Amino acid sequence: MSDSLSLMALAISVIALGLSIYLYSKCFTTTKEKVDVLTEALNSKVVKAYVKASEAKERRKLSKRYMILKVLGKSSSMKEIQEVVEEGISKLFGNSAISLIQPRILYYNANTGKAILRFRASYKWRLIASLGLSEGLSNTLILVPARTTGTLKKARKYADTP
């Protein structure tokens, strides 16, 4: 919602700037008067608010989440699980999506058959969709998302319980 609001504010300010240029170019004859009018139009509160919002969005750190996966099939290693996850993402969304989602298997408990996968929170549904595709790609492993948490401590607790 904030993206659409800031985009609307930018559009309004650009329209206001265009109208200012058009109207004041007819009224003012010297270059100095025209430059003063343009700088006044560019100093509007709307433009400043948009710039501030976009800078804050760029500085924001993308949060990580932890997904507990049930690993069904023949017992495997963390490396095999990582390869299956990355293969599913690359087949569905391409290789560039792997760097966006940043999936990483952090922990695997062979006794309970659960693994912990760290990923970027904003790509949760893409990851779940790619896990569904990875079932068809791998003949030996099926990865079923069981739960998502925000901390590694909780994720380890869920992964260690049968």
N, C-alpha and C positions, 0 to 999 in steps of 0.2 A: 504494500500500500504506500509506503514512504517513497518507493521508486517512482510510482506513477504521479505522486504529488510533486516530487521534485522535478520530474520531467515536465509536468504541466506548468510549474512555476518558471522553468527555463523557457518554455514556449511563449508564455505571456511576456516575459522580459525581452525576448528577441523581437516579438511583435511591437512592443512599446519602443524599443530601440529603433526599429525600422520606421515607425511613424514619426518619432522624434527627428530622425535624419531627414525624412521627406518634408515635414512641416517647417523645420528650422532652416533647411537649405533654401526655401523660398523666401523666408523672412530676413535672414542674416546674410550680409554680403561679404564680410571679411572672414578670412580663414580662422583668426583667433576666436571670433564669436562662435563659429561652427565647432571648433575643437572644444571650447568650453561647454557647449550644449551636449556634445557627445560624451565627454567625461562625466557630466552630471547624470546623463542617462545610464551610463555604465556603473555608477555608484549607487544604484538602486538597492533597496533592502532585499528584493527578491533574488537578484543575482548573487549577492553576498551570501544569502541563506543557502542557495543551491551549491555554491562552491564549498561552503563549510560542510554541508551534508555529504557531498561527494568525497571530500578529503577524509572525513570520518569513516566512510565506508571502506576506503582503500586501506586505512590503517588497521581496521578490524581484523583480528586474528580468527581464522576459520577454526571452529571448535571440532574436537575429535570425539568420537563415540566408540564404544566397544560392543561388539555383537558376539553372543555366545552361539556357536554352531554345533549342532549334533553331527558327528561324522559317522555315516553309515557305510558299511562295506568292509573290505579287508583293512586291517590296521595299517596305518601309514605314518609318515613323518610330517613334521611341520613344513618341510620344503615341498612335499607333494601336494599338501593342502593349499599352500601359497600358489603353486603353479596352476592348480585347478581353478582357483578364484580369479587369477589374472587372465587365464585363457577364456573364461566365461565373459569377463568384462571386455576383453579385446574383440571377441567374436560379435558381441552385441553392440558395443559403442565405439570400437576402434582402440588403437593403442594409446592415443592421447588421453582417453578417459582414465587409464590406469594412473597417470600422473595427477589427474584431477581428484580422483577418489582416494588415492594413496592407501590401498589396502595392505595390511601387514598382519600376518599371523604372529601373535606374541607368545602364545602358550598353548600347549596341547597336552591333555591328560588322557593317556591311552586306557586307563582303567575305567573312566566314566565315558570315554568316547566323545569328549567335548573339547572344542578349541575356542580361543579368543581371537577375534579379528578386530583390529583397530582400523578406522576409516574416518573420512570427513563427514560430519553430520549432515550437511546439505545434500549429500549424494546417497542418502540411505535407500531410497526407493530404486534408484538405478542399480545399486549393489544387490538388493533383493531380487530384482528382475534377472540380473546376470547369474545369480546363484541358481535360479530356476533353470537357466539355460545350461549351466555347467553340469547338471545331472545328465543331460543327453550327450555331452562331450566326453565325459569320463565313464569308462565302463566299470571302474573299480570303486569310485567314491561318489557318495551322495551327501551333499552339504545342506542341512536343514537349519535355517535361522530359528533360534529358540527364544532369544531375548536380547534386548538392547539396553545398555546402561551408559551412564556418563562417567563412571570412574572405573579404574582398573581393579581397585580393591573389591568392589561389588562383583565385577565380572569374574574375578578369580574365585570368589565365594560360590557363585552360581556354577562355574565350570567344575569345581571340585565336588559338588553335591551330586549324587547319582540321580 
